[in-house]
Amino acid sequence: MIAVGLIQVAILFFALLRAKGLAVMLGPEGVGVVGTMEQLVVTVTQIAAFGIPIAAMKFMSAAHSVSDDAFRDSFAAFIRVMIGLALFVTTLGVVAYLSAPQLLPSLAEHGEVLVASVLGVPPMMMTIMISHTLAAAQRPKAAATYNFCFVGSVAVFGLFGAWTGGAAGFFYAAAAAGAAVVLGGMIWLRRNLGLSLWRPGVSIRHQLTLRPKVFSTAFTASVSLASLSMTMLLIRYVTISELGEVQTGYLQAALSLALSVGSVIGTINALQLAPRMNRQQPNAERFTHAEDFANRVVLLLAAGAIPVALLPGLGLAILFTTEFLPATTALIFCLIWQVNHQFRTICLQLLIGTDHPMTGAFAGILTLATTTAAIIFLVGPVGILAAPIALILGDILAIAVMLFRLGTAVSMPVPWAVMCRFAAASAGLFGASQLFAPDVILPDLSGLILRLIYAIGVFGLIWGTMPKHLGPLAVLNWVRTKFGS
């Protein structure tokens, strides 16, 4: 878990470098356009993938437990399906835009950028598949390393493209760099794991017959992921339609920084928790492992998010520019959303692992509907704050539905202690927005001391209530054992 987390920190560095570069070169307006287009790419990718990567990881994990040959056959079948879907949806997207450019009226004036962004769909789809394959093979560090290569290459070459060709140049260069990394990843899989697209004797129909639940699993995973992506696209689209590109740039900055805080946890979730939940084991073991994972998550979130919430102006000034300071309050609310979203993701992995993914799909649709209604109602009165508030409301409702289903379907006890810790983290973030001026870049000495005391108090409250094996005494004993001699 630590190694994967460190690699994700390196990935985070490149993501923040890219954000800083785009902010300097394109300003809030350009960041708003690029952020909206990127979310469009993510949404198209999730819809086009049809949940295949999630289903592939579930069934490849099972095949890996049987034999290397079964694992290789399963990979060959799924990767062929992904390649076909990627090429089909990219062609369809370009043709659809050329035939009906007014399909998304608020983005019509950015036509070249839109077409260029669609070219990034195939590399992204293949990257998700390669990463999930490595996770299914019980190689989380290799998966994290591959993601590092992909994100780093896309960031560096994308910034060069933005410098030479603006927003469209960013997407052209990023697509080319992503395709090169995907090709390298496929070569590595063949040489080190014997996984090949061209494996002889593999029938897609036969592999799907061996796994009759693949379509239901893929469908439910697709609905869950696509609804989340559509939710994130919708809040940007409503913002850019109602408030303009500059306000959307502020929202994009707040979301980017909040997602950066949660990105380390999200990657560990995908590469370690998800495969663990899908291996053969009693449900009681799943519950124990998920609860332990959730406790570690909230502790890491508190350590990362509270300092950002206490100095949001400094974070935005460093990672973007001082032009983005109007996004400080929105950033704190986005951090609160991210805390709730990480808990929701753990619940979703439990539902998939216990063969109840349909509830996760239903929760995703419910979140989409709730978020849509909330942001349309709130965007006028509260501006860009409508987006994170709507996301928070949608996730709270989804968590309630998921926990109810886990309790009734597989008798999972309600994790009250874990929920209280997540609630304490959210309350701590909200308190920071109320007690301290968010737009201060560098406070004076007294303000800095008060912020430090507040951070120690909130983190101490959460850490002090942890189970014994994660509490302060456990860490102290580990340090004594490790370095006592």
Steps between C-alpha positions, in 0.01 A plus 500: 500500500786740584687433174186554293428816694850637434466431128165675505663800664739513204199476266340781695808715444461475122127565523564815702779602263259472212236703686754772578622513141150526358407770751802712403464449124122502460361684806165427672305508174727247328509278810121500503482390136769231537344367821158470337645326194702261715190403693321445170780260401472317832123472461524368145769256614290364785191463283693341212688258726162362612650395832727248328815593702317447831350171384837399353678561830240297688520201266873527430561499878303176518685357196835597653410287801455200268802501265724720286342365182149583618618851587662548157191374317278734700726797429512434126122489476438815702775708335361425154158620610652820641694581185190455287294723727770769510531526122124492450412772750778733382383477140140545610585805710683681220228419248227611743667837558562562130139410421340694788740765641218659702448182704669675796421868435708638788810329356429568130745790478781271616458250216866420429570450870203264522619286207856494633380389845308204354830361365601435860222247554680187363820550707293562812286191446804282442680647801210411728505144364877457541491637854215268598683205344805563717279536806330167422846340473571619857758754380375829647845661489534419130155644436587817691830528311320468167253770603796719594651459154167579333414807709856634489529467123157651436576791735842587355410464132157654555656814648737522204198473271317772695805727471514458122132458412277606790222278632473299177875445496482369855255226403684405177832456682340323797328247273826424317695456824228281651495273193879452523480401868216254428712334232791472743269353765372233261859403413586474871198277569602266221864469607448472875159335546449327165184703435429562135225637284593237240486196731392208275197284568315764703133548421322803638169312486650205690647723771168677546325163522734399782397813688123539459486792745739713296222695328307574818819598682616716209160666469472589865860620514441704187193666646686580823806647329313674220255662741790637704675632190177652372449665838844660485442608140157640579620726782764646269259537210235673713768730643645593162149554358371711791812672633750496211851367436676701773276374781535150359876548520468582870288189552748289305784623722306415817405155371853428376663580832238305698531201265878518535465458876281194448688356202748302710212334684308439179792319339564283806128421504502389137825304514475336842151513650308411183699182419485398867122537508462279190708204616328193644450551875221517758308827512603552862861529384397752236326712763802493731745588226277777363455653846874493564563655158240773567666590830834541329336706225336751734828541689690575179224731377509698823877533478482622140177700482499698825822695423364586156169617651684720750705669225293464181624832361861387529422171327326666207771765466777240491332238282320746271537880525361778716232549232331189644457633857121543455483117511619469863162431663401267217824309559411430864156372402661284230726349768193414709349333194820303443493363857144375451578368153785281625264333747244452225766331283580251777129415528486447124795258509321305773186476288695377198698252710184354655333465156254786548631754248150593380449700819815694422364577155169613648686720750695655214184587310347639817810715554479630144135596541556662840806693387325620185199631689715660770741684272224634274318629807810641676722636222312831488502578875847369599702492175780243471432377856196328350726235345669361815180534705309300239774236494493469880122455506516237226772298677325507838186356341702235313682392818170459683363278222817289483522442875133405515549243225816357656316461829192331355670288231819375669437595865784748522485692829481877469856634550398776737851567632642536150214726393556724803866541406409600144239741640762647736737556207224675303405712802865593549525621142179702527620651827816617328291695247306670779780580746774619264500737201535271197649757261807571715811378321749536788354572847692679772672307780197493730274386216746226409520377861119492532475301178764256623318450830174441313661245265658308789169499687293363209761243396556398861128445552478267200826316571427464870174314432660245265512127585804403708700366205473836321512734799791713627625231741522246218712738295721574800551128564582445133762777510652351816513155344644629174759742632528417871825310465 
